[in-house]
């Protein structure tokens, strides 16, 4: 069973990775709730307007995929999206459950010993959830499996 998903990422680092993940979702991409290559540019909007649009995208989801890229810590949005997705939210008399989290690490950030050096974003994720941690290439090979595992770990 497919789950509604949202991808959080540092735009300048990982927009191509976002597009590759959406493509890898195949038919399940219809359940993807976030921005795509065809989405309108929100950079000129006020912060509160952007937050409202992001809330609309994230609220119905059960899994958030966070792409851990070189400069993810510099994003002013990734931490906010993680916090919103991993907390219970109430809207219009409905309450969401915390999302399951996939922490997809860009392959070039993983050493030959299969190790990754944590950053502030990964520490935030681990303080908020029990994420499914994988490389981006692993996620691309079987996104439905990763989503199913992450959804099962949601609190």
mmCIF file of the C-alpha atoms, coordinates in Angstrom:
data_MODEL
# 
_entry.id   MODEL 
# 
loop_
_atom_site.group_PDB 
_atom_site.id 
_atom_site.type_symbol 
_atom_site.label_atom_id 
_atom_site.label_alt_id 
_atom_site.label_comp_id 
_atom_site.label_asym_id 
_atom_site.label_entity_id 
_atom_site.label_seq_id 
_atom_site.pdbx_PDB_ins_code 
_atom_site.Cartn_x 
_atom_site.Cartn_y 
_atom_site.Cartn_z 
_atom_site.occupancy 
_atom_site.B_iso_or_equiv 
_atom_site.pdbx_formal_charge 
_atom_site.auth_seq_id 
_atom_site.auth_comp_id 
_atom_site.auth_asym_id 
_atom_site.auth_atom_id 
_atom_site.pdbx_PDB_model_num 
ATOM 1   C CA . UNK A 1 1   ? 0.000   0.000  0.000   1.00 0.00 ? 1   UNK A CA 1 
ATOM 2   C CA . UNK A 1 2   ? 1.497   3.341  -1.070  1.00 0.00 ? 2   UNK A CA 1 
ATOM 3   C CA . UNK A 1 3   ? 1.860   6.162  1.456   1.00 0.00 ? 3   UNK A CA 1 
ATOM 4   C CA . UNK A 1 4   ? 1.686   9.891  0.921   1.00 0.00 ? 4   UNK A CA 1 
ATOM 5   C CA . UNK A 1 5   ? 5.205   11.267 1.099   1.00 0.00 ? 5   UNK A CA 1 
ATOM 6   C CA . UNK A 1 6   ? 7.020   14.593 1.234   1.00 0.00 ? 6   UNK A CA 1 
ATOM 7   C CA . UNK A 1 7   ? 10.690  15.197 0.384   1.00 0.00 ? 7   UNK A CA 1 
ATOM 8   C CA . UNK A 1 8   ? 12.687  17.720 2.424   1.00 0.00 ? 8   UNK A CA 1 
ATOM 9   C CA . UNK A 1 9   ? 15.983  18.876 0.914   1.00 0.00 ? 9   UNK A CA 1 
ATOM 10  C CA . UNK A 1 10  ? 18.379  21.779 0.360   1.00 0.00 ? 10  UNK A CA 1 
ATOM 11  C CA . UNK A 1 11  ? 17.198  23.021 -3.036  1.00 0.00 ? 11  UNK A CA 1 
ATOM 12  C CA . UNK A 1 12  ? 20.590  24.052 -4.437  1.00 0.00 ? 12  UNK A CA 1 
ATOM 13  C CA . UNK A 1 13  ? 22.162  20.717 -3.383  1.00 0.00 ? 13  UNK A CA 1 
ATOM 14  C CA . UNK A 1 14  ? 19.489  18.140 -4.027  1.00 0.00 ? 14  UNK A CA 1 
ATOM 15  C CA . UNK A 1 15  ? 16.753  19.206 -6.454  1.00 0.00 ? 15  UNK A CA 1 
ATOM 16  C CA . UNK A 1 16  ? 18.062  16.657 -8.980  1.00 0.00 ? 16  UNK A CA 1 
ATOM 17  C CA . UNK A 1 17  ? 18.068  13.956 -6.291  1.00 0.00 ? 17  UNK A CA 1 
ATOM 18  C CA . UNK A 1 18  ? 14.455  14.909 -5.450  1.00 0.00 ? 18  UNK A CA 1 
ATOM 19  C CA . UNK A 1 19  ? 13.532  14.441 -9.121  1.00 0.00 ? 19  UNK A CA 1 
ATOM 20  C CA . UNK A 1 20  ? 15.311  11.060 -9.271  1.00 0.00 ? 20  UNK A CA 1 
ATOM 21  C CA . UNK A 1 21  ? 13.402  9.886  -6.177  1.00 0.00 ? 21  UNK A CA 1 
ATOM 22  C CA . UNK A 1 22  ? 10.070  10.986 -7.666  1.00 0.00 ? 22  UNK A CA 1 
ATOM 23  C CA . UNK A 1 23  ? 10.920  9.096  -10.860 1.00 0.00 ? 23  UNK A CA 1 
ATOM 24  C CA . UNK A 1 24  ? 11.947  6.006  -8.853  1.00 0.00 ? 24  UNK A CA 1 
ATOM 25  C CA . UNK A 1 25  ? 8.555   6.053  -7.108  1.00 0.00 ? 25  UNK A CA 1 
ATOM 26  C CA . UNK A 1 26  ? 7.024   5.083  -10.454 1.00 0.00 ? 26  UNK A CA 1 
ATOM 27  C CA . UNK A 1 27  ? 3.235   4.731  -10.196 1.00 0.00 ? 27  UNK A CA 1 
ATOM 28  C CA . UNK A 1 28  ? 3.419   5.620  -6.488  1.00 0.00 ? 28  UNK A CA 1 
ATOM 29  C CA . UNK A 1 29  ? 4.603   9.130  -7.442  1.00 0.00 ? 29  UNK A CA 1 
ATOM 30  C CA . UNK A 1 30  ? 0.907   10.110 -7.494  1.00 0.00 ? 30  UNK A CA 1 
ATOM 31  C CA . UNK A 1 31  ? 1.101   9.962  -3.678  1.00 0.00 ? 31  UNK A CA 1 
ATOM 32  C CA . UNK A 1 32  ? 3.983   12.447 -3.555  1.00 0.00 ? 32  UNK A CA 1 
ATOM 33  C CA . UNK A 1 33  ? 2.801   15.707 -1.940  1.00 0.00 ? 33  UNK A CA 1 
ATOM 34  C CA . UNK A 1 34  ? 5.813   18.041 -2.282  1.00 0.00 ? 34  UNK A CA 1 
ATOM 35  C CA . UNK A 1 35  ? 7.368   20.320 -4.825  1.00 0.00 ? 35  UNK A CA 1 
ATOM 36  C CA . UNK A 1 36  ? 8.269   19.129 -8.296  1.00 0.00 ? 36  UNK A CA 1 
ATOM 37  C CA . UNK A 1 37  ? 10.147  20.616 -11.216 1.00 0.00 ? 37  UNK A CA 1 
ATOM 38  C CA . UNK A 1 38  ? 6.831   22.157 -12.337 1.00 0.00 ? 38  UNK A CA 1 
ATOM 39  C CA . UNK A 1 39  ? 5.947   23.761 -9.001  1.00 0.00 ? 39  UNK A CA 1 
ATOM 40  C CA . UNK A 1 40  ? 5.669   27.537 -8.851  1.00 0.00 ? 40  UNK A CA 1 
ATOM 41  C CA . UNK A 1 41  ? 8.658   29.373 -7.375  1.00 0.00 ? 41  UNK A CA 1 
ATOM 42  C CA . UNK A 1 42  ? 7.898   30.331 -3.762  1.00 0.00 ? 42  UNK A CA 1 
ATOM 43  C CA . UNK A 1 43  ? 11.156  32.186 -3.075  1.00 0.00 ? 43  UNK A CA 1 
ATOM 44  C CA . UNK A 1 44  ? 9.518   35.618 -3.417  1.00 0.00 ? 44  UNK A CA 1 
ATOM 45  C CA . UNK A 1 45  ? 6.702   34.834 -0.980  1.00 0.00 ? 45  UNK A CA 1 
ATOM 46  C CA . UNK A 1 46  ? 6.545   35.892 2.658   1.00 0.00 ? 46  UNK A CA 1 
ATOM 47  C CA . UNK A 1 47  ? 7.749   33.338 5.206   1.00 0.00 ? 47  UNK A CA 1 
ATOM 48  C CA . UNK A 1 48  ? 4.258   32.825 6.667   1.00 0.00 ? 48  UNK A CA 1 
ATOM 49  C CA . UNK A 1 49  ? 2.792   32.215 3.197   1.00 0.00 ? 49  UNK A CA 1 
ATOM 50  C CA . UNK A 1 50  ? 5.480   29.624 2.440   1.00 0.00 ? 50  UNK A CA 1 
ATOM 51  C CA . UNK A 1 51  ? 4.814   27.903 5.789   1.00 0.00 ? 51  UNK A CA 1 
ATOM 52  C CA . UNK A 1 52  ? 1.087   27.690 5.002   1.00 0.00 ? 52  UNK A CA 1 
ATOM 53  C CA . UNK A 1 53  ? 1.813   26.118 1.613   1.00 0.00 ? 53  UNK A CA 1 
ATOM 54  C CA . UNK A 1 54  ? 4.280   23.654 3.165   1.00 0.00 ? 54  UNK A CA 1 
ATOM 55  C CA . UNK A 1 55  ? 1.784   22.746 5.896   1.00 0.00 ? 55  UNK A CA 1 
ATOM 56  C CA . UNK A 1 56  ? -0.776  21.955 3.175   1.00 0.00 ? 56  UNK A CA 1 
ATOM 57  C CA . UNK A 1 57  ? 1.751   19.667 1.498   1.00 0.00 ? 57  UNK A CA 1 
ATOM 58  C CA . UNK A 1 58  ? 3.032   17.931 4.653   1.00 0.00 ? 58  UNK A CA 1 
ATOM 59  C CA . UNK A 1 59  ? -0.155  17.531 6.734   1.00 0.00 ? 59  UNK A CA 1 
ATOM 60  C CA . UNK A 1 60  ? -1.676  14.649 4.717   1.00 0.00 ? 60  UNK A CA 1 
ATOM 61  C CA . UNK A 1 61  ? 1.589   12.694 4.527   1.00 0.00 ? 61  UNK A CA 1 
ATOM 62  C CA . UNK A 1 62  ? 2.753   9.778  6.644   1.00 0.00 ? 62  UNK A CA 1 
ATOM 63  C CA . UNK A 1 63  ? 6.410   9.666  5.539   1.00 0.00 ? 63  UNK A CA 1 
ATOM 64  C CA . UNK A 1 64  ? 8.993   12.413 5.088   1.00 0.00 ? 64  UNK A CA 1 
ATOM 65  C CA . UNK A 1 65  ? 12.133  11.698 3.079   1.00 0.00 ? 65  UNK A CA 1 
ATOM 66  C CA . UNK A 1 66  ? 15.004  13.961 4.164   1.00 0.00 ? 66  UNK A CA 1 
ATOM 67  C CA . UNK A 1 67  ? 17.858  14.149 1.675   1.00 0.00 ? 67  UNK A CA 1 
ATOM 68  C CA . UNK A 1 68  ? 21.109  14.621 3.577   1.00 0.00 ? 68  UNK A CA 1 
ATOM 69  C CA . UNK A 1 69  ? 23.322  16.593 1.222   1.00 0.00 ? 69  UNK A CA 1 
ATOM 70  C CA . UNK A 1 70  ? 26.565  18.516 1.695   1.00 0.00 ? 70  UNK A CA 1 
ATOM 71  C CA . UNK A 1 71  ? 24.908  21.798 2.727   1.00 0.00 ? 71  UNK A CA 1 
ATOM 72  C CA . UNK A 1 72  ? 21.611  20.589 4.195   1.00 0.00 ? 72  UNK A CA 1 
ATOM 73  C CA . UNK A 1 73  ? 22.423  22.361 7.472   1.00 0.00 ? 73  UNK A CA 1 
ATOM 74  C CA . UNK A 1 74  ? 22.336  25.685 5.615   1.00 0.00 ? 74  UNK A CA 1 
ATOM 75  C CA . UNK A 1 75  ? 18.689  25.278 4.625   1.00 0.00 ? 75  UNK A CA 1 
ATOM 76  C CA . UNK A 1 76  ? 16.295  27.543 6.451   1.00 0.00 ? 76  UNK A CA 1 
ATOM 77  C CA . UNK A 1 77  ? 13.432  25.138 5.703   1.00 0.00 ? 77  UNK A CA 1 
ATOM 78  C CA . UNK A 1 78  ? 14.598  21.552 6.260   1.00 0.00 ? 78  UNK A CA 1 
ATOM 79  C CA . UNK A 1 79  ? 14.602  21.732 10.075  1.00 0.00 ? 79  UNK A CA 1 
ATOM 80  C CA . UNK A 1 80  ? 11.188  23.419 10.062  1.00 0.00 ? 80  UNK A CA 1 
ATOM 81  C CA . UNK A 1 81  ? 9.779   20.700 7.755   1.00 0.00 ? 81  UNK A CA 1 
ATOM 82  C CA . UNK A 1 82  ? 11.220  17.929 9.957   1.00 0.00 ? 82  UNK A CA 1 
ATOM 83  C CA . UNK A 1 83  ? 9.722   19.492 13.079  1.00 0.00 ? 83  UNK A CA 1 
ATOM 84  C CA . UNK A 1 84  ? 6.319   19.949 11.450  1.00 0.00 ? 84  UNK A CA 1 
ATOM 85  C CA . UNK A 1 85  ? 6.230   16.418 10.007  1.00 0.00 ? 85  UNK A CA 1 
ATOM 86  C CA . UNK A 1 86  ? 7.362   14.649 13.176  1.00 0.00 ? 86  UNK A CA 1 
ATOM 87  C CA . UNK A 1 87  ? 4.882   16.327 15.537  1.00 0.00 ? 87  UNK A CA 1 
ATOM 88  C CA . UNK A 1 88  ? 1.134   15.811 15.839  1.00 0.00 ? 88  UNK A CA 1 
ATOM 89  C CA . UNK A 1 89  ? -0.678  18.580 13.989  1.00 0.00 ? 89  UNK A CA 1 
ATOM 90  C CA . UNK A 1 90  ? -4.310  19.651 14.242  1.00 0.00 ? 90  UNK A CA 1 
ATOM 91  C CA . UNK A 1 91  ? -6.128  21.256 11.325  1.00 0.00 ? 91  UNK A CA 1 
ATOM 92  C CA . UNK A 1 92  ? -9.829  21.700 10.701  1.00 0.00 ? 92  UNK A CA 1 
ATOM 93  C CA . UNK A 1 93  ? -10.787 19.252 13.434  1.00 0.00 ? 93  UNK A CA 1 
ATOM 94  C CA . UNK A 1 94  ? -8.386  16.563 12.168  1.00 0.00 ? 94  UNK A CA 1 
ATOM 95  C CA . UNK A 1 95  ? -5.173  15.446 13.799  1.00 0.00 ? 95  UNK A CA 1 
ATOM 96  C CA . UNK A 1 96  ? -2.132  14.043 12.042  1.00 0.00 ? 96  UNK A CA 1 
ATOM 97  C CA . UNK A 1 97  ? 0.242   11.488 13.483  1.00 0.00 ? 97  UNK A CA 1 
ATOM 98  C CA . UNK A 1 98  ? 4.024   11.979 13.474  1.00 0.00 ? 98  UNK A CA 1 
ATOM 99  C CA . UNK A 1 99  ? 5.512   10.978 10.125  1.00 0.00 ? 99  UNK A CA 1 
ATOM 100 C CA . UNK A 1 100 ? 7.921   8.153  9.636   1.00 0.00 ? 100 UNK A CA 1 
ATOM 101 C CA . UNK A 1 101 ? 11.305  9.464  8.481   1.00 0.00 ? 101 UNK A CA 1 
ATOM 102 C CA . UNK A 1 102 ? 13.664  8.265  5.784   1.00 0.00 ? 102 UNK A CA 1 
ATOM 103 C CA . UNK A 1 103 ? 17.107  9.801  6.166   1.00 0.00 ? 103 UNK A CA 1 
ATOM 104 C CA . UNK A 1 104 ? 18.599  9.388  2.671   1.00 0.00 ? 104 UNK A CA 1 
ATOM 105 C CA . UNK A 1 105 ? 22.295  10.256 2.701   1.00 0.00 ? 105 UNK A CA 1 
ATOM 106 C CA . UNK A 1 106 ? 23.928  11.345 -0.549  1.00 0.00 ? 106 UNK A CA 1 
ATOM 107 C CA . UNK A 1 107 ? 26.282  8.545  -1.526  1.00 0.00 ? 107 UNK A CA 1 
ATOM 108 C CA . UNK A 1 108 ? 29.386  10.739 -1.816  1.00 0.00 ? 108 UNK A CA 1 
ATOM 109 C CA . UNK A 1 109 ? 29.039  11.662 1.897   1.00 0.00 ? 109 UNK A CA 1 
ATOM 110 C CA . UNK A 1 110 ? 29.440  8.039  2.984   1.00 0.00 ? 110 UNK A CA 1 
ATOM 111 C CA . UNK A 1 111 ? 33.050  6.907  3.462   1.00 0.00 ? 111 UNK A CA 1 
ATOM 112 C CA . UNK A 1 112 ? 34.546  3.733  2.079   1.00 0.00 ? 112 UNK A CA 1 
ATOM 113 C CA . UNK A 1 113 ? 34.075  2.238  5.567   1.00 0.00 ? 113 UNK A CA 1 
ATOM 114 C CA . UNK A 1 114 ? 30.322  2.811  5.078   1.00 0.00 ? 114 UNK A CA 1 
ATOM 115 C CA . UNK A 1 115 ? 30.317  5.561  7.713   1.00 0.00 ? 115 UNK A CA 1 
ATOM 116 C CA . UNK A 1 116 ? 28.709  8.973  7.729   1.00 0.00 ? 116 UNK A CA 1 
ATOM 117 C CA . UNK A 1 117 ? 29.629  11.921 9.958   1.00 0.00 ? 117 UNK A CA 1 
ATOM 118 C CA . UNK A 1 118 ? 26.453  13.286 11.573  1.00 0.00 ? 118 UNK A CA 1 
ATOM 119 C CA . UNK A 1 119 ? 25.519  16.952 11.234  1.00 0.00 ? 119 UNK A CA 1 
ATOM 120 C CA . UNK A 1 120 ? 22.931  19.163 12.941  1.00 0.00 ? 120 UNK A CA 1 
ATOM 121 C CA . UNK A 1 121 ? 20.132  18.005 10.645  1.00 0.00 ? 121 UNK A CA 1 
ATOM 122 C CA . UNK A 1 122 ? 20.802  14.318 11.253  1.00 0.00 ? 122 UNK A CA 1 
ATOM 123 C CA . UNK A 1 123 ? 20.976  14.943 15.004  1.00 0.00 ? 123 UNK A CA 1 
ATOM 124 C CA . UNK A 1 124 ? 17.602  16.715 14.839  1.00 0.00 ? 124 UNK A CA 1 
ATOM 125 C CA . UNK A 1 125 ? 16.061  13.811 12.928  1.00 0.00 ? 125 UNK A CA 1 
ATOM 126 C CA . UNK A 1 126 ? 17.352  11.270 15.425  1.00 0.00 ? 126 UNK A CA 1 
ATOM 127 C CA . UNK A 1 127 ? 16.062  13.355 18.351  1.00 0.00 ? 127 UNK A CA 1 
ATOM 128 C CA . UNK A 1 128 ? 12.565  13.437 16.799  1.00 0.00 ? 128 UNK A CA 1 
ATOM 129 C CA . UNK A 1 129 ? 12.196  9.914  15.403  1.00 0.00 ? 129 UNK A CA 1 
ATOM 130 C CA . UNK A 1 130 ? 13.689  6.527  14.730  1.00 0.00 ? 130 UNK A CA 1 
ATOM 131 C CA . UNK A 1 131 ? 14.513  7.084  11.068  1.00 0.00 ? 131 UNK A CA 1 
ATOM 132 C CA . UNK A 1 132 ? 15.136  4.533  8.392   1.00 0.00 ? 132 UNK A CA 1 
ATOM 133 C CA . UNK A 1 133 ? 18.685  5.463  7.344   1.00 0.00 ? 133 UNK A CA 1 
ATOM 134 C CA . UNK A 1 134 ? 19.929  4.620  3.868   1.00 0.00 ? 134 UNK A CA 1 
ATOM 135 C CA . UNK A 1 135 ? 22.013  5.940  1.021   1.00 0.00 ? 135 UNK A CA 1 
ATOM 136 C CA . UNK A 1 136 ? 20.262  7.759  -1.803  1.00 0.00 ? 136 UNK A CA 1 
ATOM 137 C CA . UNK A 1 137 ? 21.233  4.951  -4.209  1.00 0.00 ? 137 UNK A CA 1 
ATOM 138 C CA . UNK A 1 138 ? 19.615  2.379  -1.911  1.00 0.00 ? 138 UNK A CA 1 
ATOM 139 C CA . UNK A 1 139 ? 16.449  4.489  -1.729  1.00 0.00 ? 139 UNK A CA 1 
ATOM 140 C CA . UNK A 1 140 ? 16.380  4.806  -5.519  1.00 0.00 ? 140 UNK A CA 1 
ATOM 141 C CA . UNK A 1 141 ? 16.665  1.019  -5.878  1.00 0.00 ? 141 UNK A CA 1 
ATOM 142 C CA . UNK A 1 142 ? 13.568  0.322  -3.775  1.00 0.00 ? 142 UNK A CA 1 
ATOM 143 C CA . UNK A 1 143 ? 11.673  3.409  -2.574  1.00 0.00 ? 143 UNK A CA 1 
ATOM 144 C CA . UNK A 1 144 ? 8.490   1.473  -1.697  1.00 0.00 ? 144 UNK A CA 1 
ATOM 145 C CA . UNK A 1 145 ? 10.409  -0.745 0.726   1.00 0.00 ? 145 UNK A CA 1 
ATOM 146 C CA . UNK A 1 146 ? 12.003  2.273  2.445   1.00 0.00 ? 146 UNK A CA 1 
ATOM 147 C CA . UNK A 1 147 ? 8.644   4.041  2.705   1.00 0.00 ? 147 UNK A CA 1 
ATOM 148 C CA . UNK A 1 148 ? 7.002   0.955  4.169   1.00 0.00 ? 148 UNK A CA 1 
ATOM 149 C CA . UNK A 1 149 ? 9.771   0.598  6.781   1.00 0.00 ? 149 UNK A CA 1 
ATOM 150 C CA . UNK A 1 150 ? 9.690   4.294  7.712   1.00 0.00 ? 150 UNK A CA 1 
ATOM 151 C CA . UNK A 1 151 ? 5.912   4.300  7.976   1.00 0.00 ? 151 UNK A CA 1 
ATOM 152 C CA . UNK A 1 152 ? 6.128   1.334  10.348  1.00 0.00 ? 152 UNK A CA 1 
ATOM 153 C CA . UNK A 1 153 ? 8.501   3.290  12.575  1.00 0.00 ? 153 UNK A CA 1 
ATOM 154 C CA . UNK A 1 154 ? 6.213   6.325  12.868  1.00 0.00 ? 154 UNK A CA 1 
ATOM 155 C CA . UNK A 1 155 ? 5.272   7.051  16.468  1.00 0.00 ? 155 UNK A CA 1 
# 
